[in-house]
Amino acid sequence: MASLKDIRRRIKSVKGTSKITRAMQLVAAAKMKKAQDQAVAGREYAQKLNQILGQIIDKSEGELKHAFLGNISSDQEAKRLVVIISTDKGLCGGLNSNLFKKLLRDQAESSITTNYLTIGKKVGAKLVNENSEIIKSYSLADPTVFSEAAEVATELTELFLSGEYTQIEIAYNVFESAMVQTPSIQPLLPLAVEDLLEATSTEESSDEVLSYLFEPGLTAVLEDIMPLYVNFQVYQKLVESKASEHSARMIAMKSATDNAKDIVDDLQLQYNKARQAAITSELLEITTAQMALD
């Protein structure tokens, strides 16, 4: 059995850890609120962009040809770039491991040569094999700044338009709630035309139907709106990932704090039992000595 001194030392150590995890929980909760507000605020704007692009595609009736729509024939070999948005720091539960598992399944199912661009340090390197590589890595500010997201988006657009990659997708954690973050891989370029048309049909089925007039023409408007669309898509996914990160870290630190408290309770009980045993032993020794004197 451990000595009283050892048990007291362990109790002190665990209590110190509990204070640290509690502080980290509070910091993560504060950051989560800001990131959550960013994520929620951008969703309606992103939805409206989707609806406008959907109307452009719908009104063109299939006659609009553009690289962003993926309907221009090309002899280029299919090559895919996946942008991985993970975290720079750990201590956020299974957030990064779940995204990594999602990417592993995707890698096993894909028959196309796939390279990666990483934002965050925690996921990516283990995915590299003889058929893939990480072409670039980013580490962005927290909270997410739109100008930095736009720089990444501009580079992705150039890689697509140059023909270096025929598909660009983004892997990230979707912020569902403080308790739920879902790993997802979504297309960025070319546009997911069916999803955009679905967004348009959803709008038209609502009570407020908006009909847009596009001047000077559908192609010109598409050229102007696409940089904004790509920039905002990257930005929105970055803030969703940040909200997921801080939420997962808050829950992980709360769990660690609760576990530390349980350990302290168990150690305190163990300490009390050891102390009681020591007192009983001392009383027996005193009683035995007294009886020997008598």
N, C-alpha and C positions, 0 to 999 in steps of 0.2 A: 504494500500500500504506500502511496506517495506521502511524503511528510507534509506537515501543516505549512511549513515554509514554502515548499514547492507548489502546493495548492494555492496559497495566497499569491504567489508570483504569477501563476497562470490566470487567476481571476483578474489581477491587475492588467495583465497583457491583453486579455480578451475585452475588458472594459475600454482600454485604449483603442483597440481596433473598432469597437462599436461606436465610439465617438467619431472616429474618422469616417466610417461608412455612413453614419447619420449626417455628417456635414456634406459628404459627397451626394447623398440623396437630396438634400435641400438645394444644393447648387444645380443638380440635374433637373429638379422640379422647376426652378426659376428659368433655366434655359429652355426647358421643354415648353413652357407657356409661350415664350417669345417665338420659338420655332413653329409651334402649333398654330399660332396666330398667322404667321407668314404662310404656312401651308394652306390653311383654310381660306385665307383672303385671296390666294391666287387661283383657287379652283374654278370659281365662277368666270374669271377672265379667260382661263384656259378653255373652258367649255364654250364660251362665245367665239373664240378663235376657231375652234373645231367646227362650230356651226356655220361660220362664214365660209371657211374653206369647203365645207360640205356643199354649201349652196353654189359655190363657184364650179365645183365638179358636176353637180346636178344640172346646172343651167347649161353647161357645155355640151351635155348629151353625148359624151364620149368623143367629141371632136377636138378637145383640148389636149395637145400633146406636149409633155414637159418631162424633164428628167426627174423632177420631184415627185411626179405621179407614177414613175416606173413604167410608163407605157411607150417608151422609145426603145426600139430594138437596138441591141448592141452585141458585138461579137466578143466582148470582154469576158474573161473567166470569172465566174461567180466567186466573190470573196467578201467575207463578212467582218465587220468590226463591232465588237461589243464593248460599250463603255460601262465599266464597273464602278458603282458609287458605294463605297464602304466607309468605314470610320478610320480616323488616324489613331484613335486611342481604344483600348479595350475596356473591360469591366462593364460590358453591356449585354450580359447574358448570352443567349444563343443567336443574337441578331446577325453577326457576321458568318457564323457557322451555317445558319439556315440559308443565307444567300449563297454561300460557297457550295452547299449541296445542290441548290437549284442550278447553279452554273455547271456543276459536274454532270448532272443529268442532261442538261442542254448540250454539253460538249459531246457526250456519248451518243446522243440522238442525231446530231448534226453531221451531214455529209459534206458540208462546205468548209473550205479553209477559213479558220476564224482566228483573228488577232484581237488583242485587247488594249484598251486605254483605261487606265485606272485613276480614280479620284478617291484618295484615301489609301492607307498603307496596309490594311488588315486582310484584304482579299485580293488575289490576283496571281502572285508569284507561283503558287502551287498548281495553277491551271496551265502553265506553260509546258508544252511538250514539243516533239519534233515537228509538229504541223502548226504551231502557233507561237506567238511572241507578244510581249507588251511593247507597244510602239512608243508610249509616253506615259508619264505618271504626273498627276497633279496633287497638290495639297492646298485646299482653299480655306478662306477665312471662315470663322464662326462668330457671329451669324453670317449666313450666305449673302454675298454682295452680287447684285445683278450684273455689274460690269464684268466681274470675273467669270460668271456663268456665260456671258455673251462672248468672251474671248474663246472659251472652250467650244461653244456652239459654232462660232465662225470657222474654227479649225476643222470641225467635223464636216461642215458644209463644203469647205474646200476639198477635203479628202473625198467626198462623195462626187462632187461635180468634176473633179479631175479624173474620175474613173478608177482611182486606186482601190476603192471599195464599192461594191454594188449594193450592199446592205449595211445599215448602221442601226444598232439597237442599244438600248440602255437597260442595264440590270441594276435594280435598286430595291429598297424596302419601302413599300407603300404604307403610309401612316393611316391605319384604320381607327385606332384609339390608343389611349395610354397603355392598354394591356395587349393590344394586337397590332403587330407589324408583319405585313405579308411580303415575302420576296417575290419579285416579278421581273420579267424580261419583256420589254415593249419596244416596238419598232419606232424609229425616229425618221429615217430616210430609206427608201422612198415613203411617201405618206401611206398610212393605212387607210386606203380609200373606203373600204367597206365600213370601218368604224366612223369615218367622217360623215358618210351618207346616213348612217344610223343616227348620229347626233342631230343631223338636219331633220330627219323624219320625226325624231322625238320632239323637236321644237315645233314642227308643224302640227303635231297632234295635241299640243297644249292650247290653252285658251287664247294666249297672245301670240299670234303668228306674225313674224317679221318678214317682210319681203324686201330684199336688197336690190338696189340698182348699182351696177358696177361700171364705173367710168374711169379711164377711157376705154377699157375693155377687160375681158376676163384674164387674158394672158398678162397684161400690164399689172393688174391688181395682184395676181398671183405672184409675180416677180417681186412686188413691193412688200407683200405680206409674209412671204416665206421666211425671210431673215428674222422677222419679229416672232413668227411662229416657232422656229427652231430655237431661237434664243430663250423664249419663254418656256418651251418644253423642257429644256435642259435646266433652267432655273427652278421650275416647279418641282422637278424630280430631285434636285439638290435639297430644296427646303423640306420636301417630304422625307428624304433620307435623314436630314438633321433632326426633324421632329421624332422620327422613329428611334434614332440613336439616343437622344436625351430621355425619351420615354422608357426605352429598354434599360438604360443605365439607372434611372430612378427606381424602377421596379427591382433591378438586380441589387442595388444598394439597400433598398428597403428589406429585401429578403435576407441580405447579409446581416443587417442590423438586428432583425428579428432572430436569426439563428444565433448571433452572438449573445443576445439576451438569454436565450434558452440554454446556451452553454454555461453562462454565468450562473444561472439558477441551478444547473446540475452540479457545477463545481462548488457552489455554496452549500448545497446539500451534502456533497462529499466531504467538504471541510467541516461541517457541523458534526457529521458522523465520526470523523477522525478525531476531532476535538473531544467529543463525548467519550470515545474509546480511550483517549489519553488520560482524561480526568478519571475515568473508572479504574484504569490501570494504576494511577497514582494513589487513589483511595485504597485499592487492594494492597498496594505495597505498604502504605501507612498502617493499615489494619493488621497486616501480617507482622510487621515490626513490633507493633504494640503488644500483639499476642505473645511474641517471643520474649519480650521483656517481662511480661507477667508470669 
